[in-house]
Amino acid sequence: MNYVYPTNRPFKVSGDFEFNKKPSEESVAIKKFIDSHNFSVSLDPETGEPVVEVTEKMNEQ
């Protein structure tokens, strides 16, 4: 879990930082899949593990 601690210190990047970097083909495909499907997330009562099911497929664009 990420926690953010409030501070007034400046943020500094060491090294080269790329602006407007194009996303990979894989990340574009993942985003397209997530945007075109509805999901149901529940917990397995026996193991406590999350269970994700696709409930509806919408039009892919």
C-alpha positions in Angstrom: 0.0 0.0 0.0 1.3 3.5 -0.8 1.3 6.2 1.7 2.0 9.9 1.0 3.6 12.0 3.7 2.9 15.7 3.3 6.1 17.7 2.8 7.3 21.0 1.4 10.5 19.5 0.0 11.0 19.8 -3.8 10.7 16.7 -6.0 13.9 16.1 -8.0 14.4 13.5 -10.8 18.0 12.4 -11.2 18.9 11.3 -14.7 17.0 11.7 -17.9 13.3 12.0 -17.8 11.2 11.4 -21.0 8.2 13.6 -21.6 5.2 12.4 -23.7 6.5 8.9 -24.0 4.2 6.7 -26.2 2.6 3.8 -24.3 3.6 0.3 -25.4 1.3 -1.8 -27.6 0.7 -4.1 -24.7 -0.5 -1.2 -22.4 -2.7 0.1 -25.2 -4.3 -3.3 -25.6 -4.9 -3.7 -21.9 -6.5 -0.3 -21.6 -8.7 -1.1 -24.7 -9.8 -4.4 -23.1 -10.6 -2.8 -19.7 -12.6 0.0 -21.4 -14.6 -2.5 -23.4 -15.6 -4.9 -20.6 -17.4 -4.7 -17.3 -16.0 -6.7 -14.4 -17.3 -8.1 -11.1 -14.8 -8.4 -8.2 -15.6 -10.5 -5.2 -13.7 -12.3 -2.4 -13.7 -16.1 -2.2 -15.1 -16.8 1.3 -12.9 -19.8 1.8 -9.5 -18.4 0.8 -10.1 -14.7 1.0 -8.6 -14.3 -2.5 -10.1 -11.8 -5.0 -12.1 -13.3 -7.9 -12.5 -11.2 -11.0 -15.1 -12.1 -13.6 -16.0 -10.4 -16.9 -19.8 -9.7 -16.7 -20.4 -7.8 -19.9 -18.6 -7.2 -23.2 -19.4 -3.8 -24.7 -18.6 -2.5 -28.2 -14.8 -2.3 -28.8 -13.7 0.9 -30.5 
